[in-house]
């Protein structure tokens, strides 16, 4: 009987995975369609990829988005590391509950709410202090908030599992606390730092709603340009662009996951080997 | 000075602080250097903005930059004037579009969450029951779409469900339908879009609770003669409730304010509150009314967000 339930859930698993992947695979297929009409197969062609290279608007937007994503993901990891360290290492401090709330709320808050409220802040700040100008700066700040929340949660769950006795051993041997954290704990949470950086990067690169609110009239990010094109219907150029993004991100994530898992396994083996050494 | 506090903050009592160990990472100052930057940054750029939205919801539109009136005006001779305008809130009740879109958003988010749960639960269950090596691969397969672009995935779904798309072609080819069914620009398309986009958020917390489930409980229940479906409802489901609630909140809350999905997949009737807010802001340039709509959405979401926070904080404190 139990196998009956398992086979039902496995069928659902397969259907679910197909549901997640078939639309993307079809999109990739259509990006090689020579015909500009989506319902007609006009033969294999890479011409839409070629025309991407000549689309100034898309290229400019892509460069801006990459710049924003680089700055935001770096900021987000710093924010996330500090917040996670505070929450994991300090059991009690004023504002602990507030900090916990503020790294969890952005994960569920509808983007449209975050976007409009942050815009109103930026506008009021600009009125009062003459800063910030809407555009790159405001988009990066907004992205650091919501990517930082993801980073904090990821790093926190990793930091909790770190054996503190190693860091304490380093301190017994005369390391300063900062040095001990840097040399001992940081390498152990490196996979979480790397994956939260990567996640922040892709989240920032993809964000449409918050960026639309907080950016000024001059800055158009890649998702904003894609959205305005997609709103008009399916376009072959966007198919090609989407394929490039999906394949690039997918390859990066799989590669990073593989590398991190291997590094982790090696570290575990070294640790075990170290523990097996007779104490002396 | 530092020794007692450090004994207090360490969770392991078997680890008395040595004389050279100062509390935390670098003592009191270092502690605040770690706590304050994220705290201040998030208060200023995440929390304070809500106060501004609340304030501007009482303002009026004006032809100026920014396009709304000040609440506090300083007149000649230093007289303060306070203009408090409740008109935006009254306006939300007079124009039907707000009530309709508000209710429609709740309905859409609710049914999408149910659909997501119905699909996600068996999927999470199957992953949790897989061998460890397969589990990691399956989890990667589930998470991978979340890493790739959300916007592009909604666009990809559009390619499948549009009138001459693959889904209709397949249905006709299989002989299930004889004429193309209209999926695109319907409520169902919006449901499908939300399930498609948020499925990983449902599966991951469910998996986390189902994986921890003690299997011997089910065996004991079977030994005592309980049929599997009864064991499921008596044991598995109640024990996985934290995952069900966390997953459902992770889908329901963002779905309420969803803009991209109804805008790209829905028709003109599928007016969700996020779309109304967007139009109010970008098309009508009515910032005060848009702020009022945002406040109204927040009021609606306060309960679900509190529930989510409650479960989440408990989970984290449990680990910590």
Interface residues (C-beta under 8 A of the other chain):
Chain A: X1 X2 X4 X5 X6 X8 X9 X10 X12 X13 X15 X16 X17 X19 X20 X21 X22 X23 X24 X26 X27 X30 X38 X39 X79 X82 X83 X85 X86 X87 X88 X89 X90 X91 X92 X93 X95 X97 X98 X99 X100 X101 X102 X103 X104 X105 X106 X107 X108 X109 X110 X111 X112 X113 X114 X116 X117 X118 X120 X121 X123 X124 X127 X141 X142 X144 X145 X148 X152 X156 X157 X160 X168 X171 X172 X176 X177 X178 X181 X198 X199 X202 X205 X206 X208 X209 X212 X213 X223 X226 X227 X230 X231 X234 X238 X239 X242 X245 X246 X249 X250 X253 X254 X257 X261
Chain B: X8 X9 X10 X11 X15 X18 X20 X21 X22 X24 X25 X26 X27 X30 X31 X34 X35 X37 X38 X39 X41 X42 X43 X44 X45 X46 X47 X48 X49 X50 X52 X53 X56 X66 X119 X120 X122 X123 X125 X126 X127 X129 X136 X138 X140 X141 X142 X144 X145 X147 X148 X149 X150 X151 X152 X153 X155 X156 X157 X158 X159 X160 X162 X164 X165 X166 X196 X199 X218 X222 X227 X228 X229 X232 X249 X250 X253 X254 X256 X257 X258 X259 X260 X263 X264 X274 X277 X278 X281 X282 X287 X290 X291 X294 X297 X298 X301 X305 X308 X309 X312 X313 X316 X319 X320
